[in-house]
Amino acid sequence: MKRALALSMALLATPALAQTALDYRTAEAAMAKTPAGTAAADADLRAAEHQAKAVAHLYRPTVTASASVVAYEKSLSIDLTGPKDQFVGDAQSYLAGLPDQFPPAYADIAAMVAGRIGQALPGLLAPIPDQYDYTQRDVVVRPNITAIMPIYTGGALEAVTDAAKAQVTMAQGGRDLARGASGLRLAEAYFGAQLARQLEVSTRQTLASAERHLGNVRAMEREGVVPHSLTLEAVVARDAA
């Protein structure tokens, strides 16, 4: 109370504020617009409410989507030397026996044709390389979707939810206490200011009355009506006021 009274006296010492009428409702409305005393409590309440909302979703399934991208290269080398030699050998064997399959009159012609074909075989197979190299490149994309949902937790989720709700209730209580404390400080400051104003007015009235009394005593002293001791008493009374 002493601190509120001192603050009120300091405010009233300012001429601009001393001429302003104090209104409790106006001061209360101004404090509600700038709740500096309850800012921390309001922040705690908002944090508790957000936490309660977050844990309320623990029963819902958690869906995770991902994708894997694989780029690969596959190489294959085939040695064709053996198959080419085997083909030439098989062809030469076939061509060598080809004239015997014709009548004697045509055997010489068949032998001549078979000989030319046999000579041409290496040239025919020349464009085919001795080794064949094959490379395959590809990109494979595999999407993945995973869903996890709690089925049985042994009461753990209920306990977490209840604890979050309890935190909200406690934060609301703390906010209400902070508002009550702010209202109490406002009442102390307001009524302290009113008391300081009344004390100021009373002091000024007492001082003015003491000044008038001193003036009257001095006038009577000059006329010889009262002794000088009464004047000194009036001076002391004026200084005490």
C-alpha positions, 0 to 999 in steps of 0.5 A, a space after each residue: 500500500 505504501 508503494 502504491 501511495 508513493 507512486 500516486 503522490 509522484 503522479 500527482 506531482 506532475 501538473 498535467 496529471 494533477 489536473 486530470 480526473 481519475 476514473 477507475 473504469 477508464 484505468 481498468 479498461 486501459 489495463 485490459 488493453 495492455 495486459 503487461 502483468 498477465 502476458 506471461 500467464 497468457 503465453 503459458 495458457 496458449 502453449 498448454 492449449 497448443 500442446 493439448 491439441 497436438 496430443 489429441 491427434 495421437 490416436 490418428 494414423 501417421 501416414 508417411 509417403 516416400 519415393 526411391 529412385 534407382 538409376 542403373 547401368 547393365 553391361 553385357 559382353 559376348 564372345 562370338 569367335 567360337 560361334 563364328 568358327 563353328 559356323 564356318 566349320 559346319 558350313 565347310 563340312 556341309 559344302 564338302 559333301 554337297 557334290 555327292 548329293 547330285 548326279 555324277 553329271 552335275 557333281 563337278 558343277 556342285 563342287 565348283 559352287 560349293 568351293 566358291 561359297 566356302 571361299 566367300 564364307 570368311 568374307 561374309 562373316 567379317 562384318 560380324 565382330 568377334 565380341 559383342 558389347 551391350 549396355 542398358 541404362 534405365 531409371 526405376 522409381 518406386 513410391 512407398 506409402 506407410 501408415 502407422 496407427 496405434 491399436 493398443 497402448 496400455 493407457 499411455 495415450 489416455 494418460 498423456 491426453 489427461 496430463 495435457 488437459 490438466 496443464 491447460 486447467 493449471 494455466 487457466 488458473 495461473 492466468 486468472 491469478 495473474 489477472 486478479 493480482 493486476 486488478 489488485 495492483 490497479 486498485 491500490 494505485 487508484 485508491 492510493 492516488 485518490 487518497 493522495 489527492 485528498 491529502 493534498 487538498 486537505 494540506 493546502 486548506 490547512 496551510 491556507 487557514 494557518 496563513 490566515 490565522 498568522 496574519 490575524 495574530 500579527 495584525 493584533 500584535 501590531 495593535 498591542 492586543 496579543 503578546 509576541 508569544 502568540 505570534 510565534 505559536 501561530 508561526 509554528 502552527 503554520 510551519 507544521 501545516 
